[in-house]
């Protein structure tokens, strides 16, 4: 029993660490995809999206991804800006998006600032 307990004490932290690293990798990829879709939408339509659903209805995303840290698609925090990104843009709107999580990542930075 002691040997099993020692092995479990070693394996569980490694497992938790690998799960966290995987979620962080998914978050980075989701943020990249969302930001790319926001930029493409803004450049193609000459207006910024007002919500993440605009990206879905415009065909830039199949669906809004789940935030891997909060496990919800409704917790994404969009950054709205009144500035125009290019000279042809007619309407300001969403320029960036962040995780809605209040947790801190492995690099010491809150996920909400990534």
C-alpha distances in whole Angstrom, upper triangle without the diagonal:
4,5,5,6,9,10,10,12,14,15,16,19,20,20,22,25,25,26,28,30,31,32,35,36,37,39,41,42,43,45,46,47,48,50,52,53,55,57,58,59,61,62,63,64,66,64,61,58,58,55,52,53,56,54,53,57,58,56,54,51,50,48,47,43,40,39,36,35,36,36,40,43,45,43,45,47,51,53,56,59,63,64,65,63,66,70,70,67,69,66,63,60,56,56,52,49,45,42,42,39,38,35,35,35,33,36,37,39,39,39,42,44,43
4,5,5,6,9,10,10,13,14,15,18,19,20,21,23,25,26,28,29,30,32,34,35,36,38,40,41,42,44,46,47,48,50,52,53,54,56,57,58,60,62,63,64,65,64,60,58,58,55,52,53,56,54,54,57,59,56,54,51,50,48,47,43,40,39,36,35,36,36,40,43,45,43,45,47,50,52,56,58,62,63,64,62,65,69,69,67,68,66,63,59,56,55,51,48,45,41,41,38,37,34,34,33,31,34,35,38,38,38,41,43,42
4,5,5,6,9,10,11,12,14,16,17,18,20,22,23,24,26,28,29,31,32,33,35,37,38,39,41,42,44,45,47,48,50,51,53,54,56,57,59,60,61,63,64,62,59,57,57,54,51,52,55,53,52,56,57,55,53,50,49,47,46,42,39,38,34,34,36,36,39,42,44,43,44,46,49,51,55,58,61,62,63,61,64,68,68,65,67,65,62,58,55,54,50,47,44,41,41,38,37,34,33,32,30,33,34,37,37,37,41,42,41
4,5,5,6,9,10,10,12,15,15,16,18,20,21,22,24,26,26,28,30,31,32,34,36,37,38,40,42,43,44,46,47,49,50,52,53,54,56,58,59,60,61,60,56,54,54,51,48,49,52,50,49,53,54,52,50,47,46,44,43,39,36,35,32,31,33,32,36,39,41,40,41,44,47,49,53,55,59,60,61,59,62,65,65,63,65,62,59,56,52,51,48,45,41,38,38,35,35,32,32,31,29,32,33,35,36,35,39,40,39
4,5,5,6,9,10,10,13,15,15,17,19,20,21,23,25,26,27,29,30,32,33,35,36,37,39,41,42,43,45,47,48,49,51,52,54,55,57,58,59,61,59,55,53,53,49,47,48,51,49,49,52,54,52,50,46,45,43,42,38,35,34,31,29,31,31,35,38,40,38,40,42,45,47,51,54,57,58,59,57,60,64,64,62,63,61,58,54,51,50,46,43,40,36,37,33,33,29,29,29,27,30,31,33,33,33,37,38,37
4,5,5,6,9,10,12,13,15,16,18,19,21,22,24,25,27,28,29,31,33,34,36,37,38,40,42,43,44,46,47,49,51,52,53,55,56,58,59,60,58,55,53,53,50,47,49,52,50,49,53,54,52,49,46,46,44,42,39,36,34,31,30,32,32,36,39,41,39,40,42,45,47,51,53,57,57,58,57,60,63,64,61,63,60,57,54,50,49,46,43,39,36,37,33,33,29,29,28,25,28,29,32,33,33,36,37,36
4,5,5,6,9,11,11,12,14,16,17,18,20,21,23,25,26,27,29,30,32,33,35,36,38,39,41,42,44,45,47,48,50,51,53,54,55,57,58,56,53,51,51,48,45,47,50,47,46,50,51,49,47,44,43,41,40,36,34,32,29,28,30,30,34,37,39,37,38,41,44,45,49,52,56,56,57,55,58,61,62,59,61,59,56,52,49,48,44,41,38,35,35,32,32,29,28,27,24,27,28,31,32,31,35,36,35
4,5,5,6,9,10,10,12,14,15,16,18,20,21,22,24,25,27,28,30,31,33,34,36,37,38,40,42,43,44,46,48,49,51,52,53,55,56,54,51,48,48,45,42,44,47,45,44,48,49,47,45,41,41,39,37,34,31,30,26,25,27,27,31,34,36,34,35,38,41,43,47,49,53,54,55,53,56,60,60,57,59,56,53,50,46,45,42,39,35,32,33,29,29,26,26,25,23,26,27,29,29,29,33,34,33
4,6,6,7,9,11,11,13,15,16,18,19,21,22,24,25,27,28,30,31,32,34,36,37,38,40,42,43,44,46,48,49,50,52,53,54,55,54,50,48,48,45,42,44,47,45,44,48,49,47,45,42,42,39,38,34,31,30,26,25,27,27,31,34,36,34,35,37,40,42,46,48,52,53,54,52,55,59,59,57,58,56,53,49,46,45,41,38,34,31,32,28,28,24,24,23,21,24,25,27,28,28,31,33,32
4,6,6,7,9,11,11,13,15,16,17,19,21,22,23,25,27,28,30,31,32,34,36,37,38,40,41,43,44,46,47,49,50,52,53,54,53,49,47,47,44,42,44,46,44,44,47,48,46,44,41,40,39,37,33,31,29,25,24,27,27,31,34,36,34,35,37,40,41,45,47,51,51,52,50,53,57,58,55,57,55,52,48,45,44,40,37,34,31,31,28,28,24,23,22,19,22,23,26,27,27,31,32,30
4,6,5,6,9,10,11,12,14,15,16,19,20,21,23,24,26,27,29,30,32,33,35,36,38,39,41,42,43,45,47,48,49,51,52,50,47,45,45,42,39,41,44,41,41,44,45,43,41,38,37,36,34,30,28,27,23,22,25,25,29,31,34,32,32,35,38,40,43,46,50,50,51,49,52,55,56,53,55,53,50,47,43,42,38,35,32,29,30,27,27,23,23,21,19,22,23,26,26,26,29,31,29
4,5,5,6,9,10,11,12,14,15,17,18,20,21,23,24,26,27,29,30,32,33,35,36,37,39,41,42,43,45,47,48,49,50,48,45,43,43,40,37,39,41,39,39,42,44,42,39,36,36,34,32,28,26,24,20,20,22,22,26,29,31,29,30,32,35,37,41,44,47,48,49,47,50,54,54,51,53,50,48,44,41,40,36,33,30,26,27,24,24,20,20,19,17,21,22,24,24,23,27,28,27
4,5,5,6,9,10,11,12,14,15,16,18,20,21,23,24,26,27,29,30,31,33,35,36,37,39,41,42,43,45,46,48,48,47,43,41,41,38,36,38,41,38,38,42,43,41,39,36,35,33,31,28,25,23,20,18,21,22,25,28,30,28,28,30,33,35,39,41,45,46,47,45,48,52,52,49,51,49,46,42,39,38,34,31,28,25,25,22,22,18,17,16,14,17,18,21,21,21,24,26,25
4,6,5,6,9,10,11,12,14,15,16,18,20,21,23,24,26,27,29,30,32,33,35,36,38,39,41,42,44,45,46,47,46,42,41,41,38,35,37,40,37,37,41,42,40,37,34,34,32,31,27,25,23,19,19,22,22,26,28,30,28,29,31,33,35,39,41,45,45,46,44,47,51,51,49,50,48,45,42,38,37,33,31,27,25,26,23,23,19,18,16,14,17,19,21,22,21,25,26,24
4,5,5,6,9,10,11,12,14,15,17,18,20,21,23,24,26,27,29,30,32,33,35,36,38,39,41,42,43,45,46,44,41,39,39,36,33,35,38,35,35,38,39,37,35,32,31,30,28,24,22,21,17,17,19,19,23,25,28,26,27,29,32,34,38,40,44,44,45,43,46,50,50,47,49,47,44,41,37,36,32,29,26,23,24,21,22,19,18,16,15,18,20,22,22,20,24,25,24
4,5,5,6,9,10,11,12,14,15,17,19,20,21,23,25,26,27,28,30,32,33,35,36,37,39,41,42,43,44,42,39,37,37,34,31,33,36,34,33,37,38,36,34,31,30,28,26,23,20,18,15,14,16,17,20,23,25,23,24,26,29,31,35,37,41,42,43,41,44,48,48,45,47,44,41,38,34,34,30,27,23,20,21,18,18,15,15,13,12,16,17,19,18,17,21,23,21
4,5,5,6,9,10,11,12,14,15,17,19,20,21,23,25,26,27,29,30,31,33,35,36,37,39,40,42,43,41,38,36,36,33,31,33,35,33,33,37,37,36,33,30,30,29,26,23,20,18,15,14,17,18,21,24,26,23,24,26,28,30,34,36,40,40,41,39,42,46,46,44,46,43,40,37,33,32,28,26,22,20,21,18,18,15,13,11,9,13,14,16,17,16,20,21,19
4,5,5,6,9,10,11,12,14,15,17,18,20,21,23,24,26,27,29,30,32,33,35,36,38,39,40,41,40,37,35,36,33,30,32,34,31,31,35,36,34,31,28,28,27,25,21,19,18,14,14,17,17,21,23,25,24,23,26,28,30,34,36,40,40,41,38,41,45,45,43,45,42,40,37,33,32,28,25,22,20,22,19,20,17,16,13,11,14,17,18,18,17,21,22,19
4,5,5,6,9,10,11,12,14,15,16,18,20,21,22,24,26,27,28,30,32,33,34,36,37,38,40,38,35,33,33,30,27,29,31,29,29,32,33,31,29,26,26,24,22,18,16,15,11,11,14,14,17,20,22,20,21,23,26,28,32,34,38,39,39,37,40,44,44,41,43,40,38,35,31,30,26,23,20,17,19,16,18,15,15,12,12,15,17,18,17,15,19,20,18
4,5,5,6,9,10,10,12,14,15,16,18,20,21,22,24,26,27,29,30,31,33,35,36,37,38,36,33,31,31,28,25,28,30,28,28,32,32,31,28,25,26,24,21,18,15,13,10,9,12,13,17,19,21,19,19,21,23,25,29,32,35,36,37,35,38,41,42,39,41,38,35,32,28,27,24,21,18,15,16,13,15,11,11,9,8,12,13,14,14,12,16,17,15
4,5,5,6,9,10,11,12,14,15,17,19,20,21,23,24,26,27,29,30,32,33,34,36,37,36,32,31,31,29,26,28,30,28,28,32,32,30,27,25,25,24,22,18,16,14,11,11,15,15,18,20,22,20,20,22,24,25,29,31,35,35,36,33,36,40,40,38,40,38,35,32,28,27,23,21,18,16,18,15,17,14,12,9,8,11,13,14,14,13,16,17,14
4,5,5,6,9,10,11,12,14,15,17,18,20,21,23,24,26,27,28,30,32,33,34,36,34,31,29,30,27,24,26,28,25,25,29,30,27,25,22,22,21,19,15,14,13,9,11,14,14,17,18,21,19,19,21,23,25,29,31,35,35,35,33,36,39,39,37,39,37,34,31,27,26,23,20,18,15,18,16,18,15,15,12,11,14,16,17,16,14,17,18,15
4,5,5,6,9,10,10,12,14,15,16,18,20,21,22,24,25,27,28,30,31,32,34,32,28,26,27,24,21,23,25,23,23,27,27,26,23,20,21,19,17,13,11,9,6,7,10,10,13,15,17,16,15,18,20,22,26,28,32,32,33,31,34,38,37,35,37,34,32,28,25,24,20,17,15,12,14,12,14,12,12,10,11,13,15,15,14,11,14,16,13
4,5,5,6,9,10,10,12,14,15,16,18,20,21,22,24,26,27,29,30,31,32,31,27,26,26,24,21,23,25,23,23,27,28,26,23,21,22,20,17,14,13,10,8,8,12,13,15,16,18,16,15,17,19,20,24,26,30,30,31,29,32,35,36,33,35,33,30,27,23,22,18,15,13,11,13,12,14,11,11,7,8,10,12,12,11,9,12,13,10
4,5,5,6,9,10,11,12,14,15,17,18,20,21,23,24,26,27,28,30,31,30,27,25,27,24,21,23,25,22,23,26,26,25,21,19,20,19,17,14,13,12,9,11,14,14,17,17,20,18,16,18,20,22,25,27,31,31,31,28,31,35,35,33,35,33,30,27,24,22,18,16,14,13,16,15,17,15,14,11,11,12,15,14,14,12,15,15,12
4,5,5,6,9,10,10,12,14,15,16,18,20,21,22,24,26,27,28,29,28,25,23,24,21,18,20,22,19,19,23,23,21,19,16,17,15,14,10,10,9,7,9,12,12,14,14,17,15,14,17,18,20,24,26,30,30,30,27,30,34,33,31,33,31,28,25,22,21,17,15,13,12,14,14,17,15,15,13,14,15,17,16,15,12,14,15,12
4,5,5,6,8,10,10,12,14,15,16,18,20,21,22,24,25,27,28,26,23,21,22,19,16,19,21,18,19,22,23,21,18,16,17,15,13,10,9,7,6,8,10,11,12,12,14,13,11,13,15,17,20,23,26,27,27,25,28,31,31,29,31,28,26,23,19,18,14,11,9,8,11,11,14,13,13,11,12,14,15,13,12,9,11,12,9
4,6,5,6,9,10,11,12,14,15,17,18,20,21,23,24,26,26,25,22,21,22,20,17,20,21,18,20,23,23,22,18,16,18,17,15,12,12,10,10,11,14,15,16,15,17,16,13,15,15,17,20,22,26,25,25,23,26,30,30,28,30,28,25,22,19,17,13,12,10,10,14,13,16,15,14,11,13,13,15,13,13,10,12,11,8
4,5,5,6,9,10,11,12,14,15,16,18,20,21,22,24,25,24,21,20,22,19,16,19,20,17,17,21,21,19,15,14,15,15,13,10,12,11,10,13,15,15,16,15,17,17,14,16,16,18,21,23,26,26,26,23,25,29,29,27,29,27,25,22,19,17,14,13,12,12,16,16,19,18,17,15,16,16,19,17,16,13,15,15,11
4,5,5,6,8,10,10,12,14,15,16,18,20,21,22,23,22,19,17,19,16,13,15,17,14,14,18,18,16,13,11,13,12,9,7,9,8,9,11,13,13,13,11,14,13,11,13,13,16,19,21,24,24,24,22,24,28,28,25,27,25,23,20,16,15,12,10,10,10,13,14,17,17,17,15,17,18,20,17,16,12,13,14,11
4,5,5,6,8,10,10,12,14,15,16,18,20,21,22,20,17,16,17,15,12,15,16,14,15,19,18,17,14,13,15,14,11,10,11,9,11,12,14,14,14,12,14,13,10,11,11,13,16,18,21,21,21,19,22,25,25,23,25,23,20,17,14,12,9,7,7,8,12,13,16,16,16,14,17,17,18,15,14,11,11,11,8
4,6,5,6,9,10,11,12,14,15,16,18,20,21,20,17,16,18,17,14,17,17,14,16,19,18,17,13,12,15,15,13,12,14,13,14,15,17,18,18,16,18,17,13,14,14,15,17,19,22,21,21,18,20,24,24,22,24,23,21,18,15,13,10,10,10,12,16,17,20,19,19,17,18,18,20,17,17,14,14,14,10
4,6,5,6,9,10,10,12,14,15,16,18,19,19,16,15,17,15,12,14,15,11,12,16,15,13,10,9,11,12,10,10,12,12,14,16,18,17,17,14,16,16,13,15,14,15,18,19,22,22,21,18,21,24,23,21,24,22,20,18,14,13,11,10,12,13,16,18,21,21,21,19,21,21,23,20,20,16,16,16,13
4,5,5,6,9,10,10,12,14,15,16,17,16,13,11,13,11,8,11,12,9,11,14,13,13,9,8,11,11,8,9,11,11,14,16,16,16,15,12,14,14,10,12,10,12,14,16,19,19,19,16,19,23,22,19,21,19,17,14,11,10,8,7,9,11,14,16,20,20,21,19,22,22,23,20,19,15,14,15,13
4,5,5,6,9,10,11,12,14,15,16,15,12,11,13,13,10,14,13,11,13,16,15,15,11,11,15,14,12,12,15,14,16,18,19,19,18,15,16,16,12,12,10,11,13,14,17,17,16,13,16,20,19,17,19,18,15,13,10,8,6,7,9,12,15,18,20,21,21,20,22,21,22,19,18,15,14,14,12
4,5,5,6,9,10,11,12,14,15,15,12,12,15,15,12,15,14,11,13,16,14,13,9,10,14,14,13,14,17,16,18,20,21,21,20,17,19,19,15,16,14,14,16,17,19,18,17,14,16,19,18,17,19,18,17,15,12,10,10,11,13,16,19,21,24,24,24,22,24,23,25,22,22,19,18,17,15
4,5,5,6,8,10,10,12,13,13,11,10,13,12,9,11,10,7,9,12,10,9,6,7,11,12,11,12,16,16,18,21,21,21,19,16,17,18,14,15,13,14,15,16,19,18,17,14,16,19,18,16,18,17,15,14,11,10,10,11,14,16,19,21,24,25,26,24,26,26,27,24,23,20,19,19,17
4,6,5,6,9,10,11,11,10,7,7,10,10,8,11,9,7,11,13,11,11,8,10,14,14,12,14,17,17,19,21,21,21,19,16,17,17,13,13,10,11,11,13,15,14,13,11,13,17,16,13,15,13,12,10,7,7,7,9,12,15,18,21,23,25,25,24,27,26,27,24,22,19,18,17,16
4,5,5,6,9,10,10,10,8,9,13,13,12,15,13,10,14,15,13,13,10,12,16,17,16,17,20,20,22,24,24,25,23,20,20,20,17,16,13,13,13,13,15,14,12,9,11,14,13,12,14,13,12,11,9,8,9,11,15,18,20,23,26,27,27,26,28,27,28,25,24,21,20,19,17
4,5,5,6,8,10,10,9,10,14,14,13,14,12,9,12,14,10,11,8,11,14,16,16,17,21,21,23,25,26,26,24,21,22,22,19,19,16,16,16,16,18,17,14,11,12,15,14,12,15,15,14,13,12,11,12,14,18,20,23,26,28,30,30,28,30,29,31,28,27,24,23,22,20
4,6,5,6,8,8,7,7,11,11,11,12,9,7,10,11,8,9,7,10,14,15,14,17,20,21,24,26,26,25,23,19,20,21,18,18,15,15,15,15,16,16,13,12,12,15,13,11,13,12,12,11,10,10,12,14,18,20,22,25,28,30,30,29,32,31,32,29,27,25,23,23,21
4,6,6,5,5,5,7,10,12,12,14,11,10,14,14,11,13,11,14,17,18,17,19,22,22,25,27,27,27,25,21,21,22,19,18,14,14,13,12,13,12,9,8,9,11,10,7,10,9,9,9,9,9,11,14,18,21,23,26,29,30,31,30,32,31,32,28,27,25,23,22,21
4,6,5,7,8,11,14,16,16,17,14,13,16,16,13,14,12,15,19,20,20,22,25,25,28,29,30,30,28,24,25,25,22,21,18,17,16,15,16,14,11,8,8,10,8,8,11,11,12,13,13,12,14,17,20,24,26,29,31,33,33,32,34,33,34,30,30,27,25,24,23
4,6,8,9,11,15,16,16,16,13,12,14,14,10,12,10,14,17,19,19,22,25,26,29,31,31,30,28,25,25,26,23,23,19,19,18,18,18,17,14,12,11,13,10,9,12,13,14,14,14,14,17,19,22,25,27,30,33,35,35,34,36,35,36,33,32,29,28,27,25
4,5,8,9,12,14,15,15,11,11,14,13,9,12,12,15,18,19,19,22,25,26,29,31,31,30,28,24,24,25,22,22,19,19,17,17,16,16,13,12,11,12,9,8,9,10,12,12,13,14,17,19,23,25,27,30,33,35,36,35,37,36,37,34,32,30,28,27,26
4,7,10,13,15,16,17,14,14,17,16,13,15,14,18,21,22,21,24,27,27,31,32,32,32,29,26,26,26,23,22,19,18,16,15,14,13,9,9,8,9,6,4,6,7,9,11,13,13,16,19,23,26,27,31,33,35,36,35,37,36,37,33,32,30,28,27,26
4,7,9,12,14,15,11,12,15,15,12,15,14,17,20,20,19,22,25,25,28,30,29,30,27,23,23,23,20,19,16,15,12,12,11,11,8,9,9,11,8,5,5,5,6,7,9,11,14,16,20,23,25,28,30,33,33,33,36,35,35,31,30,28,25,25,24
4,6,9,11,12,9,10,14,14,12,14,13,15,18,18,17,19,22,22,25,26,26,26,23,20,19,20,17,16,12,11,9,9,10,10,8,9,10,13,11,8,8,6,5,5,6,7,10,13,16,19,21,24,27,29,30,29,32,31,31,28,26,24,21,21,21
4,6,7,8,6,7,10,11,9,12,11,12,15,15,13,16,19,19,23,24,23,23,20,17,16,17,14,14,10,11,9,11,12,13,12,12,14,16,15,11,11,9,8,6,6,8,10,11,15,18,19,22,25,27,28,28,31,31,31,27,25,23,20,21,20
4,7,8,7,9,12,12,12,15,14,15,17,16,14,17,19,19,23,23,22,22,19,16,14,16,13,12,9,10,8,10,11,13,13,14,17,19,17,14,13,9,8,5,6,9,11,12,15,17,18,21,24,26,28,28,31,31,31,27,25,22,20,20,21
4,5,5,7,9,10,11,13,12,12,14,12,10,13,15,15,19,20,19,19,16,12,11,12,10,10,8,10,9,12,14,16,16,17,19,22,20,17,16,13,12,8,7,10,11,10,13,15,15,19,21,24,26,26,29,29,29,26,23,20,18,19,19
4,5,5,7,9,10,11,10,9,11,9,7,10,12,13,16,18,17,16,13,10,9,11,9,10,8,11,12,15,17,18,18,18,20,23,22,18,19,16,14,11,9,11,10,9,12,13,14,17,20,22,24,24,27,27,27,24,22,19,17,18,18
4,5,5,6,8,10,10,9,10,8,7,11,13,15,18,20,18,17,14,11,10,13,12,13,12,15,14,17,19,21,20,20,22,25,23,20,19,17,16,13,12,14,14,13,15,16,17,20,23,25,27,27,30,30,31,28,25,22,20,22,21
4,5,5,6,8,9,9,11,10,10,14,16,18,21,23,22,21,18,14,14,16,14,15,12,15,14,16,18,19,18,18,19,21,19,16,16,14,14,11,10,13,14,14,17,18,19,22,26,28,29,29,32,32,33,29,27,24,22,23,22
4,6,5,6,5,6,9,8,8,11,15,16,19,21,21,20,17,13,14,16,13,15,12,15,15,17,19,19,18,17,19,21,19,17,17,15,15,12,11,12,13,12,15,17,19,22,25,27,28,27,30,30,31,28,26,22,21,22,20
4,5,5,6,5,6,6,7,10,14,16,19,21,20,19,16,12,14,16,14,16,15,18,18,20,22,23,22,21,22,25,23,20,20,19,18,16,14,16,16,15,17,18,19,22,26,27,29,28,31,31,32,29,27,24,22,24,22
4,5,8,8,9,9,10,14,17,19,22,25,24,22,19,15,16,19,17,19,17,19,19,21,22,24,22,21,23,25,22,19,19,18,18,16,15,18,18,18,20,21,22,26,29,31,32,32,34,35,36,33,30,27,25,27,26
4,6,8,10,11,12,15,19,21,24,26,25,24,21,18,18,21,18,20,17,19,18,20,21,22,20,19,20,21,19,17,17,16,17,15,14,16,17,17,21,22,24,27,30,32,33,32,35,35,36,33,31,27,26,27,25
4,6,7,9,11,14,18,20,22,25,25,23,21,17,19,21,19,21,19,21,21,22,24,24,22,21,21,24,21,19,20,19,20,18,17,18,18,18,21,22,24,27,30,31,33,31,34,34,35,32,31,27,26,27,25
4,7,9,10,12,16,18,20,23,23,22,20,16,18,19,17,18,16,18,19,20,22,22,20,18,19,22,20,18,19,18,18,16,14,15,15,15,18,19,22,24,28,29,30,28,30,30,32,29,27,24,23,24,22
4,5,7,9,13,15,17,20,20,18,16,13,15,17,15,17,16,18,19,21,24,24,22,21,22,25,23,21,22,21,20,18,15,16,15,14,17,17,19,22,25,26,27,26,28,29,30,27,26,22,21,23,20
4,7,9,12,15,17,20,20,18,16,13,15,18,16,19,18,21,22,25,27,27,26,24,26,29,27,24,25,24,23,21,18,19,19,17,19,19,21,23,27,27,29,27,30,30,32,29,28,24,24,25,23
4,6,9,12,14,17,17,14,12,9,12,14,13,16,16,19,20,23,26,27,26,25,26,29,27,25,26,23,23,20,17,18,17,15,17,16,18,20,24,24,26,25,28,29,30,27,25,21,21,23,21
4,7,9,12,14,14,12,10,6,9,11,9,12,12,16,17,21,23,25,24,23,25,28,27,24,25,22,21,18,15,16,14,12,13,13,14,16,20,21,23,22,25,26,27,24,22,18,17,19,18
4,6,9,12,11,9,8,6,9,10,9,13,14,17,19,22,25,26,26,25,27,30,29,26,28,25,23,20,17,17,15,12,12,11,13,14,18,19,20,19,22,23,24,22,20,16,16,18,16
4,6,9,8,6,5,4,8,9,9,12,14,18,20,24,27,28,28,27,30,33,32,29,30,27,25,22,18,19,16,13,12,10,11,12,16,16,18,17,20,22,22,20,18,14,15,17,16
4,5,5,5,5,6,8,7,7,10,13,16,19,22,26,27,27,26,29,33,32,29,30,27,25,21,18,18,15,11,9,6,8,8,12,12,14,14,17,18,19,17,14,10,11,14,12
4,6,5,8,9,12,10,10,14,16,19,22,25,29,30,30,29,32,35,35,32,33,31,28,25,21,21,17,14,12,9,10,9,13,12,13,12,14,17,18,16,14,10,12,15,13
4,6,8,10,12,10,10,13,16,18,22,25,29,30,31,29,33,36,36,33,34,31,29,25,21,21,18,14,11,8,8,6,9,8,10,10,13,15,15,14,11,8,10,13,12
4,5,8,9,7,9,12,15,18,21,25,28,30,31,30,33,37,36,33,34,31,28,24,21,22,18,14,12,8,7,6,9,9,12,13,16,18,18,16,13,10,11,15,14
4,7,9,9,10,14,17,20,23,26,30,31,32,31,34,37,37,34,34,31,29,25,22,23,20,16,14,10,10,10,13,13,16,16,18,21,21,19,16,13,14,18,17
4,5,6,8,12,14,18,20,24,27,29,30,29,32,35,34,31,32,28,26,23,19,21,18,14,13,10,9,10,14,15,18,18,21,23,23,21,17,14,14,18,17
4,6,7,10,12,16,18,22,25,26,27,26,29,32,31,28,28,25,23,19,16,18,16,12,12,10,10,12,15,17,19,19,22,24,24,22,18,15,14,17,17
4,6,9,11,14,16,20,23,25,26,25,29,31,30,27,27,24,22,18,15,17,15,12,12,10,9,11,15,17,20,20,24,25,24,22,18,16,14,17,17
4,6,9,13,15,19,22,24,25,25,28,31,31,27,28,24,22,18,15,17,14,10,9,7,5,8,11,13,16,17,20,22,21,18,15,12,11,14,14
4,6,10,12,16,19,21,22,21,25,28,28,24,25,22,19,15,12,13,10,7,6,5,5,8,12,14,16,16,20,20,20,17,14,11,9,12,12
4,7,9,13,16,18,20,19,23,26,26,23,23,20,17,13,10,11,9,6,5,6,6,9,12,14,16,17,20,20,20,16,13,11,8,10,11
4,6,10,13,15,16,16,19,22,22,19,19,16,13,9,6,8,6,4,6,9,9,13,15,18,19,19,23,22,22,18,16,14,11,12,12
4,7,10,12,13,14,17,20,21,17,18,15,11,8,6,6,5,6,8,11,12,15,16,19,20,20,23,22,22,18,16,15,11,11,12
4,7,9,11,12,16,18,18,15,15,11,8,5,4,6,7,9,11,14,15,18,20,22,23,24,27,26,26,22,20,18,15,15,16
4,6,8,10,13,15,16,13,13,10,6,6,6,6,9,11,14,17,18,21,22,25,25,26,29,27,27,23,22,21,17,16,18
4,7,10,12,14,15,11,11,8,5,6,9,9,12,15,18,21,22,25,26,29,29,30,33,31,31,27,25,24,21,20,21
4,7,9,11,12,10,10,9,6,8,10,9,12,16,19,22,23,26,27,30,30,30,33,31,31,27,26,25,22,20,21
4,6,7,9,6,8,7,6,8,10,9,13,17,20,23,25,28,29,32,32,31,34,32,32,29,28,26,24,22,22
4,7,9,7,10,10,8,10,11,8,12,15,19,22,24,27,29,31,30,30,32,30,31,27,27,25,23,21,21
4,6,6,9,11,10,13,14,12,15,19,22,26,28,31,33,34,34,33,35,33,34,31,30,29,26,25,24
4,6,8,11,12,15,16,15,19,22,26,29,31,34,36,38,38,37,39,37,38,34,34,32,30,28,28
4,6,10,11,14,16,16,19,22,26,29,31,35,37,38,38,38,40,38,39,36,35,33,31,29,29
4,6,8,10,13,12,16,19,23,26,28,31,33,35,36,35,38,36,37,33,32,30,27,26,26
4,7,10,13,14,18,21,24,27,29,32,34,36,37,37,40,38,38,35,33,31,29,28,28
4,7,10,12,15,18,21,24,25,29,31,33,34,34,37,36,36,32,31,29,26,25,26
4,7,8,12,15,18,21,22,26,27,30,31,31,34,33,32,29,27,25,22,22,22
4,6,9,12,15,18,19,22,24,27,28,28,31,30,30,26,24,22,19,19,20
4,6,8,11,14,16,19,21,23,24,24,27,27,27,23,21,19,16,16,16
4,7,11,14,16,19,21,23,23,23,26,24,25,21,20,18,15,14,14
4,7,11,13,16,18,19,20,19,22,21,21,18,16,14,12,11,10
4,7,9,12,15,16,17,17,20,19,19,16,14,11,9,9,9
4,6,9,11,13,13,13,16,16,16,13,10,8,5,7,6
4,5,8,10,11,11,15,15,15,12,9,6,5,8,8
4,7,9,11,13,16,17,16,13,10,8,6,10,11
4,5,8,10,14,15,14,12,8,6,6,10,11
4,7,10,13,14,12,10,7,7,7,10,12
4,7,10,11,10,9,6,6,8,10,12
4,7,8,6,6,4,6,8,9,10
4,5,5,6,6,6,9,10,9
4,5,7,9,9,13,13,12
4,6,9,10,13,12,10
4,7,9,12,11,11
4,6,8,7,8
4,5,6,7
4,5,5
4,6
4
